């Protein structure tokens, strides 16, 4: 009877360890998925926004890959031309 209790505790401990490892693996995969689907577009959009004089992080943050696509299609903003008139 004593060996059954010991084996039962060992089986429970193994089950807890295996389930813990599975949860860590699942959370890691979930974290990588979030990183690829949401954080990576922000980084790419920042780079595209700098080249087009726009706030790219907002496009990537709120719209994700759609925002990156929109930024890739956009033209750079026109530069302001300062015209100085001679004094009268």
Helices and strands as residue ranges (DSSP letters): H 2-34, I 35-39, H 40-51, H 56-63, H 65-73
